[in-house]
Amino acid sequence: MTRIFVSGLEQEIGTPVNVVNRTGGNGVVGHSAISMARPDGYTLGVASSEFSYFRALGMSDISPDNFDILSRLATIPAGVTVRAGSPWRTVQDMLDAIKAGRKGQFTASGSGIGGSWHIALAGLLRAGGMSADTVRWVPSQGGAPAMQDVVAGGISLATCSPIEGKGLIDAGQARGMAVMGRSRLDILADLPTLTEQGIDWTFENWFALVAPRGLPEELHRRILEASARAQARPEVRSMLAQRGIVAMWETPEEADRFARDYATTAAELLRALGLAKA
C-alpha cells in the first residue's frame, strides 16, 4: 500500500522517494524511527493502527501525540472466514455455536495477540452478546498463515481481511462469511457485511500518513497538498482497489480525531481481553 501511494507522490513532487521497512517490536521500532526523526519534511511515515494503542498494551509511550497525522491513506476491513467444510453457513450460525459451547472451545487467528484482527474478533463477540475472550486466540505471523491453519482444520475461523484468504476462497478451500467493513469489497462483491446480516459491528484496519510532530506550517501545507494529489491519482486508486484496499483521504483534523477515538475503543476491548496494561 505504501509503495503504491509513493508511486503517485513521486510524480507529484518530481523526486524519488525511498521506502524503508523498519520491522521489529510489533511495530514499535518503525513508529519510533518516524517519531524521533527531524520534522524537516524529509522523513514521513505510514503508520499502522497499532500505534494508537501501544500505550494500552504497555509496549511503548508512542501515541498519536508523537505525530503530525496528515490523513488516513487506506482501510482494510476485517472479515470472517472458515474452512469450506465448516457447518457454519452464516456468521449468526457461528455466533450461536460459540455461545452454546464452552469458553475456549473454538479458536481464531489472523495476527499476534492484541493485534488488529484480534480486536476485530473481540468486538464481534461483544456484538454477539458474549465476552470478548470467549474464543481462544491463537497468535500467528499474519493472515496468510492463519488462513492455512483454517483450511487445515487447526483453528475454527480467521478474522483477518478476507483479501488475505481470497485465493483459498476462490479455490473452494475456504468460505468467506462476512466482511466487517462499512460496505462490500469490489473484488469480493458476493461477501456481505456484518451489518447486512443484522450484526452491529464494523472493524477496519487503517494506515495513516504521518510526520514527526512539529512540521513547520508552510512545509506541512506543501506536503499535505502534494500527498492529497498523489492519493487522488486514478492509477493509485485503481491499484489499491485491485488489492482490496479502500483508498481514502481526509483532513488532518479528521484523521487526528479518528486516531484518538479509535485508541479509546481499542483500549476498551484490550481491557476486556485482559491485555491492557494502562
C-alpha positions as CSV (number, residue, x, y, z in Angstrom):
1,M,0.0,0.0,0.0
2,T,2.8,2.4,0.9
3,R,4.7,1.7,-2.3
4,I,1.6,2.3,-4.4
5,F,1.0,5.7,-2.7
6,V,4.7,6.6,-3.1
7,S,4.5,5.9,-6.8
8,G,2.0,8.7,-7.0
9,L,3.8,11.0,-4.6
10,E,7.0,10.8,-6.7
11,Q,5.0,12.0,-9.7
12,E,3.6,14.9,-7.8
13,I,6.9,16.2,-6.2
14,G,9.2,15.2,-9.1
15,T,11.8,13.4,-7.0
16,P,12.4,9.8,-5.9
17,V,11.0,8.7,-2.5
18,N,12.8,5.9,-0.7
19,V,10.6,3.4,1.1
20,V,12.3,1.8,4.1
21,N,10.8,-1.1,6.0
22,R,11.6,-0.9,9.7
23,T,10.5,-4.1,11.3
24,G,10.6,-5.3,14.9
25,G,8.9,-4.9,18.2
26,N,5.4,-5.4,16.7
27,G,5.7,-2.0,15.0
28,V,7.4,-0.1,17.9
29,V,10.7,0.1,16.0
30,G,9.3,1.6,12.9
31,H,7.0,4.0,14.6
32,S,9.8,5.1,17.0
33,A,12.0,5.9,14.0
34,I,9.3,8.1,12.5
35,S,8.5,9.9,15.7
36,M,12.2,10.6,16.5
37,A,13.1,11.9,13.0
38,R,13.7,15.6,12.4
39,P,10.4,17.4,11.4
40,D,12.0,18.7,8.2
41,G,9.8,17.0,5.7
42,Y,12.4,14.5,4.5
43,T,11.1,11.7,6.7
44,L,7.4,10.7,6.5
45,G,5.8,7.5,7.7
46,V,2.9,5.3,7.0
47,A,1.7,4.4,10.5
48,S,-0.5,1.3,11.1
49,S,-3.4,1.4,13.5
50,E,-1.4,-0.2,16.3
51,F,0.5,3.0,17.1
52,S,-2.7,4.3,18.6
53,Y,-2.8,1.7,21.4
54,F,0.9,0.9,22.1
55,R,0.4,2.6,25.4
56,A,-2.7,0.5,26.3
57,L,-0.6,-2.6,25.7
58,G,2.3,-1.2,27.7
59,M,4.6,-1.6,24.7
60,S,5.7,2.0,24.3
61,D,4.9,5.6,25.1
62,I,4.2,6.2,21.4
63,S,0.7,7.6,20.7
64,P,-1.0,10.0,18.3
65,D,0.7,12.7,20.3
66,N,4.0,11.9,18.7
67,F,3.0,12.6,15.2
68,D,1.5,15.2,12.8
69,I,-1.2,13.0,11.3
70,L,-1.8,14.2,7.8
71,S,-4.6,11.8,6.7
72,R,-5.6,8.2,6.7
73,L,-4.5,6.7,3.4
74,A,-6.4,3.4,3.3
75,T,-8.5,1.0,5.2
76,I,-8.6,-2.8,5.1
77,P,-11.7,-4.4,6.6
78,A,-11.6,-7.5,8.8
79,G,-13.7,-10.5,7.8
80,V,-14.9,-13.8,9.0
81,T,-13.6,-16.8,7.1
82,V,-13.9,-20.5,7.8
83,R,-12.9,-23.8,6.1
84,A,-15.0,-24.9,3.2
85,G,-16.3,-27.9,5.2
86,S,-17.5,-25.9,8.2
87,P,-21.1,-26.5,9.3
88,W,-21.5,-22.7,9.7
89,R,-23.2,-21.1,6.7
90,T,-23.6,-17.6,8.3
91,V,-22.0,-15.5,10.9
92,Q,-25.1,-15.9,13.1
93,D,-24.7,-19.7,12.9
94,M,-21.2,-19.3,14.1
95,L,-22.1,-17.0,17.0
96,D,-24.9,-19.3,18.1
97,A,-22.5,-22.3,18.1
98,I,-19.9,-20.3,20.1
99,K,-22.5,-19.1,22.6
100,A,-23.7,-22.7,23.1
101,G,-20.2,-24.1,23.5
102,R,-17.8,-23.7,26.4
103,K,-15.4,-20.8,26.7
104,G,-12.2,-21.5,24.7
105,Q,-13.8,-24.4,22.7
106,F,-13.4,-22.5,19.5
107,T,-10.2,-20.9,18.2
108,A,-9.4,-18.0,15.9
109,S,-6.3,-16.3,14.4
110,G,-5.1,-13.7,12.0
111,S,-2.4,-11.7,13.8
112,G,-0.4,-11.6,17.0
113,I,-2.1,-11.4,20.4
114,G,-3.6,-7.9,20.7
115,G,-3.3,-7.2,17.0
116,S,-5.9,-5.6,14.9
117,W,-7.6,-8.8,13.8
118,H,-7.7,-9.9,17.5
119,I,-9.5,-6.7,18.4
120,A,-11.9,-7.3,15.4
121,L,-12.9,-10.6,16.9
122,A,-13.3,-9.2,20.4
123,G,-15.7,-6.6,19.1
124,L,-17.7,-9.2,17.1
125,L,-18.1,-11.4,20.1
126,R,-19.3,-8.5,22.2
127,A,-21.8,-7.6,19.5
128,G,-23.0,-11.2,19.7
129,G,-23.7,-10.9,23.4
130,M,-20.6,-12.7,24.6
131,S,-17.4,-11.8,26.5
132,A,-14.5,-10.6,24.3
133,D,-12.4,-13.6,25.2
134,T,-15.0,-16.4,24.6
135,V,-13.0,-17.6,21.6
136,R,-9.4,-18.6,22.2
137,W,-7.0,-16.5,20.1
138,V,-4.1,-18.4,18.5
139,P,-1.3,-15.9,17.6
140,S,0.1,-16.0,14.0
141,Q,2.5,-14.1,11.9
142,G,-0.3,-12.8,9.8
143,G,-3.5,-13.5,7.8
144,A,-1.9,-15.8,5.2
145,P,-0.6,-18.4,7.7
146,A,-3.8,-18.1,9.7
147,M,-5.8,-19.0,6.6
148,Q,-3.6,-22.0,6.0
149,D,-4.5,-23.2,9.6
150,V,-8.2,-22.6,8.9
151,V,-8.1,-24.8,5.8
152,A,-6.1,-27.5,7.6
153,G,-8.7,-27.5,10.4
154,G,-6.3,-26.3,13.1
155,I,-8.4,-23.3,14.0
156,S,-12.1,-22.6,13.8
157,L,-12.0,-19.3,12.0
158,A,-9.9,-16.3,10.9
159,T,-10.8,-12.7,11.3
160,C,-8.1,-11.3,9.1
161,S,-9.0,-9.4,5.9
162,P,-10.9,-11.7,3.5
163,I,-8.5,-10.5,0.9
164,E,-5.8,-12.5,2.6
165,G,-7.9,-15.6,2.1
166,K,-9.2,-14.7,-1.4
167,G,-7.0,-17.3,-3.1
168,L,-8.3,-20.1,-0.8
169,I,-11.9,-18.9,-1.1
170,D,-11.6,-18.8,-4.9
171,A,-10.1,-22.3,-4.9
172,G,-13.1,-23.6,-2.8
173,Q,-10.9,-24.5,0.2
174,A,-12.3,-21.7,2.4
175,R,-15.6,-19.9,2.8
176,G,-15.9,-16.2,3.4
177,M,-19.0,-15.4,5.5
178,A,-18.7,-11.7,6.1
179,V,-16.6,-8.5,5.7
180,M,-16.5,-6.2,8.7
181,G,-16.3,-3.0,6.7
182,R,-19.0,-0.4,6.1
183,S,-19.6,-1.7,2.6
184,R,-18.8,-4.7,0.4
185,L,-15.5,-5.0,-1.3
186,D,-15.5,-4.7,-5.1
187,I,-13.3,-7.7,-5.6
188,L,-15.4,-9.9,-3.2
189,A,-18.8,-8.4,-4.1
190,D,-20.7,-11.5,-3.0
191,L,-19.4,-11.2,0.6
192,P,-22.0,-9.4,2.7
193,T,-21.1,-7.0,5.5
194,L,-21.9,-7.8,9.1
195,T,-24.5,-5.0,9.2
196,E,-26.3,-6.6,6.3
197,Q,-26.6,-9.7,8.5
198,G,-28.1,-7.7,11.4
199,I,-24.9,-7.6,13.4
200,D,-24.0,-4.2,14.7
201,W,-20.2,-4.2,14.4
202,T,-17.7,-2.8,11.9
203,F,-13.9,-3.0,12.0
204,E,-11.4,-1.8,9.5
205,N,-7.6,-1.8,10.0
206,W,-6.2,1.5,8.8
207,F,-3.0,3.2,7.8
208,A,-2.2,6.9,8.1
209,L,0.4,9.2,6.5
210,V,2.3,10.8,9.4
211,A,5.3,13.0,10.0
212,P,7.3,13.7,13.2
213,R,5.5,16.2,15.4
214,G,6.3,19.8,14.7
215,L,6.4,20.2,10.9
216,P,6.7,23.9,10.0
217,E,3.3,25.3,8.8
218,E,4.4,26.0,5.2
219,L,6.1,22.7,4.9
220,H,3.0,20.9,6.4
221,R,0.8,22.6,3.8
222,R,3.0,21.7,0.8
223,I,3.4,18.0,1.8
224,L,-0.4,17.8,2.5
225,E,-1.3,19.2,-0.9
226,A,1.1,17.0,-2.8
227,S,0.1,13.9,-0.9
228,A,-3.6,14.6,-1.5
229,R,-3.0,14.9,-5.2
230,A,-0.9,11.7,-5.1
231,Q,-3.7,9.7,-3.4
232,A,-6.2,11.1,-5.9
233,R,-4.3,9.8,-8.9
234,P,-6.5,7.3,-10.8
235,E,-3.7,4.8,-11.2
236,V,-3.0,4.9,-7.4
237,R,-6.7,4.3,-6.5
238,S,-7.0,1.6,-9.1
239,M,-4.0,-0.4,-7.9
240,L,-5.2,-0.1,-4.3
241,A,-8.8,-1.3,-5.3
242,Q,-7.4,-4.2,-7.2
243,R,-5.9,-5.5,-3.9
244,G,-9.0,-5.0,-1.9
245,I,-7.6,-1.8,-0.2
246,V,-10.0,1.0,0.3
247,A,-8.3,4.3,-0.5
248,M,-9.3,7.4,1.4
249,W,-8.3,11.0,2.1
250,E,-9.4,13.3,4.9
251,T,-8.3,16.5,6.7
252,P,-5.6,16.3,9.4
253,E,-8.2,17.3,12.0
254,E,-10.5,14.4,11.0
255,A,-7.5,12.0,10.9
256,D,-6.3,13.0,14.4
257,R,-9.8,12.8,15.9
258,F,-10.3,9.4,14.4
259,A,-7.0,8.1,15.7
260,R,-7.8,9.2,19.2
261,D,-11.3,7.8,19.2
262,Y,-10.0,4.5,17.8
263,A,-7.4,4.4,20.6
264,T,-10.2,4.7,23.1
265,T,-12.2,1.9,21.5
266,A,-9.2,-0.4,21.1
267,A,-8.1,0.2,24.7
268,E,-11.6,-0.8,26.0
269,L,-11.5,-4.0,24.0
270,L,-8.0,-4.8,25.1
271,R,-9.1,-4.4,28.7
272,A,-11.9,-6.8,28.1
273,L,-9.4,-9.3,26.7
274,G,-7.2,-8.8,29.8
275,L,-4.4,-7.5,27.7
276,A,-4.3,-3.8,28.6
277,K,-1.5,-2.6,30.8
278,A,-2.7,1.0,31.0
